[in-house]
């Protein structure tokens, strides 16, 4: 809490200010002791200018007038562009920036050099606000919100050999960054307020970059996360947030998922069966929208199902309604991780189909798939 911060030692603190049309955010980092952070959010009056809101904030928050060891100002705005560091020339900053963005009155163009990703981010900022902040903090450093994102995502994208797309969802925009093993492919911000618009931009960029659904990754971050839902396969104690047993995860028994996530993320967390979560999405936003009766069958590593009847998601007495993957089909069939044998999911699933294929080939039956992999069955996976 910012109210409990001892500002008598502010000269050793770092103050970070995030400026946006939807509000201001302040964080104070205290390197002493355990390195604590304090936060303060402030709404803005949209009828006032950015500078007028800043001045009003400084009049009301006396601790902002204290001296700080370092002050960072982060501009959260879609008016940014980037160029490779090797092509950057200081005197060309405004020419390049206004080639991509229309000119605005009372705007100054700043830039951040990102050495880790060999990129320079150019961004616009209100000139009056910039001057006011320099008066308060002569050594203030200005950054585009895109700059720390680009650096952070660049380091994360180097893990693995696949390409990665990161999307930061904001109230009125989505910021998208694409990478190939640390190399920045795209960075852009798109103004949008509705979920369908955000999905459109993400899918369009994914296609334009030539990303592959089975190989590449999409990561989402949010400005304000109010809660989290997790789809978990297996038998759950939904009320208490516990995964009792999951046949897909060895030794996964009595796992307190909700308690663990809430203790780390400090936001309300909920769990449900993964097939039921898929059903809920299709029922509310997809193929089952505006329908009172919906059946969902999920085919993947295993086989699952869930159902809506008369406008209600059905759970059943044990929370297993719709769980067709463990219907016993063969008395002496394949062993299942649930402890039974002959379950439908051991045959009708990605792993089940793969096993059937290998068994048929070993019995001498031919498949065109064998020709595709030069009879190396290890290349056939699920």
C-alpha positions as CSV (number, residue, x, y, z in Angstrom):
1,X,0.0,0.0,0.0
2,X,1.3,3.4,-1.0
3,X,-0.1,4.9,2.3
4,X,2.3,2.9,4.4
5,X,5.4,3.9,2.4
6,X,8.0,5.9,4.4
7,X,8.7,8.8,2.0
8,X,11.4,10.2,4.3
9,X,13.7,7.8,2.5
10,X,12.4,8.6,-1.0
11,X,15.8,9.6,-2.3
12,X,16.6,5.9,-2.3
13,X,13.4,4.9,-4.1
14,X,12.5,4.5,-7.8
15,X,9.2,6.1,-8.9
16,X,7.6,4.8,-12.1
17,X,4.6,6.6,-13.7
18,X,2.4,5.1,-16.4
19,X,0.4,7.6,-18.4
20,X,-2.7,6.6,-20.3
21,X,-6.0,8.1,-21.4
22,X,-7.8,5.6,-19.2
23,X,-5.9,6.4,-16.0
24,X,-2.5,6.9,-14.3
25,X,-0.6,4.3,-12.4
26,X,2.2,4.9,-9.9
27,X,4.7,2.4,-8.4
28,X,7.4,3.0,-5.9
29,X,10.2,0.6,-5.6
30,X,12.0,0.4,-2.3
31,X,15.4,-1.4,-2.7
32,X,15.9,-1.5,1.0
33,X,15.0,-4.6,2.9
34,X,13.1,-7.1,0.7
35,X,12.8,-4.8,-2.3
36,X,9.2,-3.8,-1.9
37,X,6.8,-2.3,-4.4
38,X,3.9,0.0,-3.6
39,X,1.2,0.8,-6.1
40,X,-1.4,3.6,-6.6
41,X,-3.9,3.9,-9.4
42,X,-5.8,7.1,-10.3
43,X,-8.7,7.7,-12.6
44,X,-8.5,10.7,-15.0
45,X,-11.1,13.3,-16.0
46,X,-11.6,12.7,-19.7
47,X,-12.8,16.2,-20.2
48,X,-9.3,17.5,-19.1
49,X,-6.1,17.3,-21.1
50,X,-3.3,14.9,-20.1
51,X,-1.3,17.8,-18.6
52,X,-4.3,19.2,-16.7
53,X,-4.9,15.7,-15.2
54,X,-1.2,15.4,-14.2
55,X,-1.2,18.8,-12.5
56,X,-4.3,18.0,-10.6
57,X,-2.8,14.7,-9.5
58,X,0.4,16.4,-8.3
59,X,-1.6,18.9,-6.3
60,X,-3.5,16.2,-4.5
61,X,-0.6,13.7,-3.9
62,X,2.0,15.5,-1.8
63,X,4.4,12.5,-1.9
64,X,4.9,13.0,-5.7
65,X,6.8,16.2,-4.8
66,X,9.4,14.3,-2.9
67,X,12.9,13.7,-4.5
68,X,13.5,10.2,-5.9
69,X,16.6,8.3,-6.9
70,X,15.2,7.6,-10.3
71,X,11.9,8.5,-12.1
72,X,10.6,6.5,-15.1
73,X,7.6,7.6,-17.1
74,X,5.9,5.0,-19.3
75,X,3.7,6.3,-22.1
76,X,0.8,3.8,-22.8
77,X,-0.3,4.8,-26.3
78,X,-0.6,3.2,-29.7
79,X,1.5,6.0,-31.3
80,X,4.8,4.1,-31.6
81,X,6.8,2.6,-34.3
82,X,10.2,0.8,-34.4
83,X,13.1,0.4,-36.7
84,X,16.3,-1.8,-36.7
85,X,19.1,-0.3,-34.6
86,X,21.5,-0.5,-37.6
87,X,19.3,1.9,-39.6
88,X,18.7,4.4,-36.9
89,X,19.8,8.0,-37.2
90,X,18.9,10.5,-34.5
91,X,18.2,13.3,-37.0
92,X,15.7,11.1,-38.9
93,X,13.5,10.4,-35.8
94,X,10.6,12.7,-36.6
95,X,10.6,11.9,-40.4
96,X,10.3,8.2,-39.7
97,X,7.8,8.6,-37.0
98,X,5.4,10.9,-38.9
99,X,5.8,8.6,-42.0
100,X,3.8,6.1,-39.9
101,X,1.6,8.4,-37.8
102,X,-0.3,11.6,-38.6
103,X,1.2,14.8,-37.1
104,X,-0.3,16.2,-33.9
105,X,0.0,19.6,-32.4
106,X,1.9,19.9,-29.1
107,X,3.7,16.6,-29.6
108,X,7.3,15.6,-29.1
109,X,8.9,12.5,-30.5
110,X,11.0,10.4,-28.1
111,X,12.9,7.2,-28.7
112,X,14.3,4.2,-26.7
113,X,17.2,2.2,-27.9
114,X,16.8,-1.5,-27.1
115,X,20.2,-3.1,-27.4
116,X,19.0,-6.6,-26.5
117,X,16.7,-6.8,-29.4
118,X,18.7,-4.4,-31.7
119,X,15.6,-2.2,-32.1
120,X,14.8,1.5,-31.6
121,X,11.2,2.4,-30.5
122,X,10.0,5.8,-31.6
123,X,7.0,7.2,-29.8
124,X,5.0,10.4,-29.5
125,X,4.3,12.2,-26.2
126,X,2.3,15.3,-25.2
127,X,4.9,18.2,-25.2
128,X,3.3,20.0,-22.3
129,X,3.1,16.9,-20.2
130,X,6.7,16.2,-21.0
131,X,7.8,19.7,-20.0
132,X,5.8,19.6,-16.7
133,X,7.4,16.3,-15.7
134,X,10.9,17.6,-16.5
135,X,10.2,20.5,-14.2
136,X,9.3,18.1,-11.4
137,X,12.0,15.6,-12.1
138,X,14.9,17.0,-14.1
139,X,16.5,13.6,-14.7
140,X,13.3,11.8,-15.6
141,X,13.5,9.0,-18.2
142,X,10.7,8.6,-20.8
143,X,9.7,5.2,-22.3
144,X,7.1,3.9,-24.6
145,X,5.1,1.1,-23.0
146,X,6.1,-1.0,-26.0
147,X,9.8,-0.8,-25.1
148,X,9.8,-3.0,-21.9
149,X,7.4,-5.4,-23.6
150,X,9.7,-5.8,-26.6
151,X,12.7,-6.5,-24.4
152,X,10.9,-8.9,-22.1
153,X,9.1,-10.8,-24.8
154,X,12.3,-10.9,-26.9
155,X,14.1,-12.8,-24.1
156,X,11.1,-15.2,-23.5
157,X,10.8,-15.9,-27.2
158,X,14.3,-17.4,-27.4
159,X,13.1,-20.4,-25.4
160,X,12.5,-23.3,-27.9
161,X,12.6,-23.3,-31.7
162,X,9.0,-22.2,-32.4
163,X,7.8,-18.7,-33.2
164,X,5.8,-16.8,-30.7
165,X,3.2,-14.1,-30.7
166,X,2.5,-12.0,-27.6
167,X,-0.7,-9.9,-27.2
168,X,-1.3,-7.4,-24.4
169,X,-5.0,-6.7,-24.0
170,X,-6.0,-3.2,-22.9
171,X,-9.3,-1.6,-22.3
172,X,-9.4,0.1,-25.7
173,X,-6.6,-1.6,-27.7
174,X,-4.5,-4.7,-28.2
175,X,-0.7,-4.6,-28.5
176,X,0.8,-7.4,-30.6
177,X,4.4,-8.5,-30.8
178,X,5.7,-11.3,-33.0
179,X,9.1,-13.1,-32.7
180,X,11.2,-15.8,-34.2
181,X,13.8,-17.0,-31.6
182,X,14.4,-13.5,-30.2
183,X,14.1,-11.6,-33.6
184,X,11.3,-9.1,-33.6
185,X,9.0,-9.7,-36.6
186,X,6.2,-7.3,-35.7
187,X,5.1,-4.8,-33.1
188,X,1.9,-2.8,-33.4
189,X,-1.1,-1.5,-31.5
190,X,-4.7,-1.8,-32.7
191,X,-7.5,0.3,-31.3
192,X,-10.4,-2.0,-30.5
193,X,-12.9,-2.4,-27.6
194,X,-14.8,-5.6,-28.4
195,X,-13.7,-9.2,-28.1
196,X,-14.5,-10.0,-31.8
197,X,-12.3,-7.2,-33.0
198,X,-9.4,-8.4,-30.8
199,X,-9.8,-11.9,-32.1
200,X,-9.9,-10.6,-35.7
201,X,-6.6,-8.8,-35.3
202,X,-4.9,-11.7,-33.6
203,X,-6.0,-14.2,-36.2
204,X,-5.2,-11.8,-39.1
205,X,-1.6,-11.2,-37.8
206,X,-1.1,-14.9,-37.1
207,X,-2.0,-15.6,-40.7
208,X,0.1,-12.8,-42.1
209,X,3.2,-13.9,-40.2
210,X,2.6,-17.5,-41.5
211,X,2.5,-19.0,-38.0
212,X,1.4,-22.6,-37.6
213,X,-1.3,-23.7,-35.2
214,X,0.4,-27.0,-34.2
215,X,3.9,-25.6,-33.8
216,X,3.9,-21.9,-32.9
217,X,2.6,-20.2,-29.7
218,X,0.2,-17.3,-28.7
219,X,0.6,-15.8,-25.3
220,X,-1.9,-13.3,-23.8
221,X,-1.3,-10.7,-21.1
222,X,-3.8,-8.3,-19.7
223,X,-3.7,-4.8,-18.1
224,X,-6.2,-5.8,-15.4
225,X,-6.8,-9.4,-14.6
226,X,-9.9,-9.7,-12.3
227,X,-10.0,-13.5,-12.1
228,X,-8.8,-16.7,-13.7
229,X,-10.5,-19.9,-14.9
230,X,-8.7,-23.2,-15.5
231,X,-9.9,-26.3,-17.4
232,X,-8.5,-29.4,-15.8
233,X,-9.0,-33.0,-17.1
234,X,-10.1,-35.7,-14.7
235,X,-12.1,-35.9,-11.5
236,X,-12.5,-32.5,-9.6
237,X,-13.7,-31.2,-6.3
238,X,-14.9,-27.9,-8.0
239,X,-16.3,-26.4,-4.8
240,X,-13.0,-26.6,-3.0
241,X,-10.8,-26.1,-6.0
242,X,-9.1,-29.5,-5.9
243,X,-8.1,-31.9,-8.6
244,X,-8.8,-35.4,-7.1
245,X,-7.4,-37.4,-10.0
246,X,-6.3,-36.9,-13.6
247,X,-5.5,-39.9,-15.8
248,X,-3.5,-37.6,-18.1
249,X,-1.0,-36.6,-15.3
250,X,0.8,-39.4,-13.5
251,X,0.8,-38.9,-9.7
252,X,-1.6,-36.0,-10.0
253,X,-3.8,-36.6,-7.0
254,X,-5.4,-34.3,-4.5
255,X,-3.8,-31.2,-6.0
256,X,-5.1,-27.9,-4.5
257,X,-5.0,-26.0,-7.8
258,X,-7.1,-23.0,-6.7
259,X,-5.3,-22.5,-3.3
260,X,-1.9,-22.7,-5.0
261,X,-2.8,-20.2,-7.9
262,X,-4.5,-17.7,-5.6
263,X,-1.5,-17.7,-3.2
264,X,0.8,-16.8,-6.1
265,X,-1.4,-14.6,-8.3
266,X,-3.7,-13.1,-5.6
267,X,-6.8,-13.1,-7.9
268,X,-9.9,-15.3,-7.6
269,X,-9.4,-18.6,-9.4
270,X,-11.9,-21.2,-10.5
271,X,-11.6,-24.7,-12.0
272,X,-13.8,-27.0,-14.0
273,X,-13.5,-30.0,-16.3
274,X,-11.7,-29.1,-19.5
275,X,-14.4,-30.4,-21.7
276,X,-17.0,-28.5,-19.8
277,X,-14.9,-25.3,-20.1
278,X,-14.8,-25.9,-23.9
279,X,-18.5,-26.4,-23.9
280,X,-19.2,-23.2,-22.0
281,X,-17.1,-21.2,-24.6
282,X,-19.0,-22.6,-27.5
283,X,-22.3,-22.2,-25.8
284,X,-21.8,-18.5,-25.0
285,X,-19.7,-17.3,-27.9
286,X,-19.5,-20.0,-30.6
287,X,-21.5,-22.7,-32.5
288,X,-23.9,-23.2,-29.5
289,X,-24.8,-19.5,-29.0
290,X,-28.5,-18.9,-28.3
291,X,-29.2,-22.6,-28.1
292,X,-30.8,-24.4,-25.1
293,X,-29.4,-27.8,-25.8
294,X,-25.8,-28.4,-26.7
295,X,-23.5,-31.4,-26.8
296,X,-19.8,-31.0,-26.8
297,X,-17.4,-33.9,-27.7
298,X,-13.6,-33.2,-27.3
299,X,-11.2,-35.3,-29.2
300,X,-7.5,-34.9,-28.3
301,X,-5.1,-36.8,-26.1
302,X,-8.2,-38.4,-24.6
303,X,-11.9,-38.3,-25.3
304,X,-14.2,-36.0,-23.3
305,X,-17.7,-34.6,-23.4
306,X,-20.1,-32.1,-21.8
307,X,-23.7,-31.2,-22.2
308,X,-26.2,-28.3,-21.9
309,X,-29.9,-29.3,-21.4
310,X,-32.7,-26.7,-21.2
311,X,-30.2,-23.9,-20.9
312,X,-28.2,-25.4,-18.0
313,X,-24.7,-27.0,-17.9
314,X,-25.2,-30.5,-16.5
315,X,-22.8,-31.7,-13.9
316,X,-24.4,-34.9,-12.5
317,X,-24.2,-36.3,-9.0
318,X,-20.4,-36.7,-9.2
319,X,-19.6,-33.9,-11.6
320,X,-18.9,-36.4,-14.4
321,X,-21.9,-35.9,-16.6
322,X,-20.9,-36.1,-20.3
323,X,-17.6,-37.9,-19.5
324,X,-17.9,-40.4,-22.3
325,X,-14.2,-41.2,-22.5
326,X,-14.5,-43.6,-19.6
327,X,-17.5,-45.6,-20.8
328,X,-16.4,-49.2,-20.7
329,X,-16.7,-50.7,-24.2
330,X,-14.6,-53.9,-24.0
331,X,-14.5,-56.1,-20.9
332,X,-10.9,-57.2,-21.5
333,X,-9.8,-54.2,-23.5
334,X,-6.8,-51.8,-23.2
335,X,-5.8,-50.8,-19.7
336,X,-6.8,-47.2,-18.8
337,X,-5.0,-44.9,-16.4
338,X,-8.3,-44.5,-14.6
339,X,-7.9,-48.1,-13.3
340,X,-10.4,-49.7,-15.6
341,X,-9.9,-51.3,-19.0
342,X,-11.6,-51.0,-22.4
343,X,-12.6,-47.4,-21.9
344,X,-13.8,-45.7,-25.1
345,X,-11.1,-43.0,-24.8
346,X,-8.4,-45.7,-25.2
347,X,-9.6,-46.2,-28.7
348,X,-11.4,-43.0,-29.8
349,X,-8.6,-40.4,-29.1
350,X,-5.4,-39.3,-30.7
351,X,-3.3,-41.7,-28.6
352,X,-5.9,-44.5,-29.2
353,X,-5.9,-44.1,-32.9
354,X,-2.1,-44.0,-33.0
355,X,-2.0,-47.3,-31.0
356,X,-4.5,-48.9,-33.3
357,X,-2.5,-47.8,-36.4
358,X,0.7,-49.3,-35.0
359,X,-1.0,-52.5,-34.0
360,X,-2.5,-52.9,-37.5
361,X,0.8,-52.3,-39.2
362,X,2.6,-54.8,-37.0
363,X,0.0,-57.4,-38.0
364,X,1.0,-56.8,-41.6
365,X,-1.6,-54.4,-42.8
366,X,-0.4,-51.6,-45.1
367,X,-1.1,-47.9,-44.8
368,X,-0.2,-45.0,-47.0
369,X,1.1,-43.3,-43.9
370,X,3.9,-45.9,-43.9
371,X,5.0,-44.6,-47.3
372,X,4.9,-41.0,-46.0
373,X,7.4,-41.8,-43.2
374,X,9.5,-44.4,-45.0
375,X,8.2,-47.1,-42.6
376,X,9.7,-45.3,-39.6
377,X,6.7,-45.6,-37.2
378,X,8.5,-43.4,-34.6
379,X,7.7,-40.5,-36.9
380,X,4.0,-41.0,-36.5
381,X,2.9,-39.2,-33.4
382,X,-0.3,-37.9,-31.8
